[in-house]
Amino acid sequence: MEEFDTLKRMVAEAEDDVSKARGGNKAAGTRARKKMQDIKAAAQEVRKKILEGREEPEATPNAGTNG
């Protein structure tokens, strides 16, 4: 799922700024907070895609058999 791969990439990219923010770098904290908002939106897209997958009609495994 492309959306999940995007989410993982975004988290990896945020790691450096989160680490710097933990050390007291205010600019990195601002960047990290913005990235967290972007990650939140990306996570919502992943949730949406998962729900769309659940709503699609599933093929029954025993279709066409009498058993």
C-alpha positions as CSV (number, residue, x, y, z in Angstrom):
1,M,0.0,0.0,0.0
2,E,1.6,3.2,-1.2
3,E,0.0,5.4,1.5
4,F,1.6,3.2,4.2
5,D,5.0,3.4,2.6
6,T,4.7,7.2,2.5
7,L,3.8,7.2,6.2
8,K,6.9,5.2,7.1
9,R,9.1,7.5,5.0
10,M,7.7,10.6,6.7
11,V,8.3,9.1,10.2
12,A,11.9,8.3,9.2
13,E,12.4,11.8,7.9
14,A,11.1,13.4,11.1
15,E,13.5,11.4,13.3
16,D,16.4,13.8,13.0
17,D,14.3,16.9,13.9
18,V,12.7,15.1,16.8
19,S,16.1,14.2,18.2
20,K,17.3,17.8,17.8
21,A,14.1,19.1,19.4
22,R,14.6,16.8,22.4
23,G,18.1,18.4,22.8
24,G,16.5,21.9,23.0
25,N,16.7,23.1,19.4
26,K,13.6,25.3,19.1
27,A,13.7,25.5,15.2
28,A,13.9,21.7,15.0
29,G,10.9,21.5,17.4
30,T,8.9,23.7,15.1
31,R,9.8,21.5,12.1
32,A,9.1,18.3,14.1
33,R,5.6,19.6,15.1
34,K,4.8,20.5,11.5
35,K,6.0,17.0,10.3
36,M,3.8,15.4,13.0
37,Q,0.8,17.2,11.6
38,D,1.7,15.9,8.1
39,I,2.2,12.4,9.6
40,K,-1.2,12.6,11.2
41,A,-2.8,13.5,7.8
42,A,-0.9,10.6,6.2
43,A,-2.0,8.2,8.9
44,Q,-5.6,9.3,8.2
45,E,-5.1,8.4,4.5
46,V,-3.9,5.0,5.5
47,R,-7.0,4.4,7.7
48,K,-9.2,5.6,4.8
49,K,-7.6,3.1,2.4
50,I,-7.9,0.3,4.8
51,L,-11.6,1.0,5.3
52,E,-12.1,1.2,1.5
53,G,-10.6,-2.2,1.2
54,R,-13.0,-3.6,3.8
55,E,-16.0,-2.1,2.1
56,E,-15.2,-3.7,-1.3
57,P,-17.2,-6.9,-1.9
58,E,-15.2,-10.0,-1.2
59,A,-15.2,-13.0,-3.4
60,T,-16.5,-16.0,-1.4
61,P,-13.9,-18.8,-1.3
62,N,-16.5,-21.5,-2.0
63,A,-18.3,-19.7,-4.8
64,G,-19.6,-22.1,-7.5
65,T,-19.3,-25.2,-5.3
66,N,-22.1,-27.2,-3.7
67,G,-20.4,-27.8,-0.4
